[in-house]
């Protein structure tokens, strides 16, 4: 069962960057919400804080954030985490992508089980180079056949990759690409300007 | 209460239907124009890259919505229900103007040879390749009418391979963008004949609307300043202004009613509140596009036509075509991106026909601007799709990537088709479209040839790396859907006569891409528009003679 995991310390030899702190903070927040009390308790508190995720459990979100961050890592410019890519996925899974809910639920669990079996640790606890190796194996279908029945590892990977790219590069109105970070990265005006009216 | 009888029913307010509605209503006929969508505007979705008509991962900005599923048969016995934003759906927009609201707006006339493909090349084994029953010369005056009434910017002397024309374009051609200028010089060096792509956009103010401002998001989007010309901002308003045409939006036509004498009496439809209605008329014109027109005919069963209107010989829905798009991507050392939309500016017609050992070809054009998400899927073979390398590639090459592609003319296949599904029904209980079939293997061969020419052209323009983009064998249709209601002189091997009149049903017509016997090596919309005028011309002539009622 996929449960909240502790965020590992940053990889050996790498200083903790501002982004890592931010990421840890985000996961920590998500994790904290899991223990939330009964509705009665919340009711007593008056204003009910919205859950951080519409579809994902905190543990799923923590894992997916880390996967997405490997797909589009933060460096000189923001990566998937900082731009809210997972918010895009989470939001669409309760709307247009509802048909993918089972794929995410099963795929993330299987992904988690794969890491435990093959590396003895959850994905988030692995060092950076191991994380990339795990993802490359999943991408190419080199994963335990008995675990990966439906979805196939490639189908799961390709779905997450496509959604990550959409969240990172798509319009911020859908939850990702915070502050048009990817447009700024590419040197495109942001938000896009209508009618620049210049000569061809 | 019975609805008031009218002279003509036009089903579908797209490229063909908008024109037919205008032509008939201006001639004094009372017309009801049915459209399953409504009026749309740029403001609804802005420049959203994930929800437009080109990239539809979050749905089609201008329809149809999920109430309109289809069935895709991947191989015999293996099928699935697909939503309208699925690649296999064969989507065209469901709104007033249909695809002409959000298209890239290339305004091609087909090549003279495109109308006589069988007599030029002979049909390859397995293909139902045929000549059109009409020639380029027959259609020429109607191409001209489309160019002037909808509005095209182009250079009449640009393409030495184009058929003869009597009149110039109404607007001057658009200038090349930065990539276009590089490609122009390279084409000259290669001995090719480059010219500006004719466009259904205003290069100067025209017909009361302003000139294009070169918005980045153009192909796939409505125009924010109405400088792109479709039927929704030209002929449909003119039809409505006659007072003879009533546009009924958000209506779903389910069936053409054909009586026991083989005469069309009207259509059954669901109105905007999903109420069943029956509209009678003296004549019916189906303009729903190649896929929906075929569906409508197949769903219109009667005593004389138990397998669907005009389907006595099992030709309705057959020969579904699109284009086997082929070309190449390229990387340059210097920035070639200038943010001047829509991006596609230059073409060569050298490879439309006469390609050694091949039966077809394509016009080659540089590409519409690739937005950032679309660009994330464009990578040379072997390149990483994600991780640090992905990001570095995006940053380094977004403004250094070019491309040249062409709509390869397909060999029609009798077994590649539109059927109505025996089980699956839509929101209104109407049997949905079932799509199946492949391209002819010869299309892939032409695709490889065209891709090779594209790479050669890009390399000559200074590309440091090029790689081909090739079509697959599975038929994929979309805006360019064509061929399902083939026109012809022999009723045994076609659906309509050369005037778009369905064989054996004198007051039922088709006016959309379904009529195309072959689909040209060009984007088809101007030909669909010309056929709208052509079919209308013959309806009006017969109407005057009283031969339709």
Interface residues (C-beta under 8 A of the other chain):
Chain A: X70 X71 X72 X73 X75 X77 X79 X92 X96 X132 X135 X139 X161 X162 X164 X165 X166 X169 X170 X171 X173 X174 X182 X183 X185 X186 X187 X188 X189 X191 X192 X194 X195 X196 X197 X198 X199 X200
Chain B: X46 X47 X48 X49 X50 X57 X58 X59 X174 X175 X176 X177 X213 X214 X215 X216 X217 X224 X225 X339 X340 X345 X371 X372 X373 X375 X376 X377 X385 X386 X387 X388 X390 X391 X394 X395 X398 X399
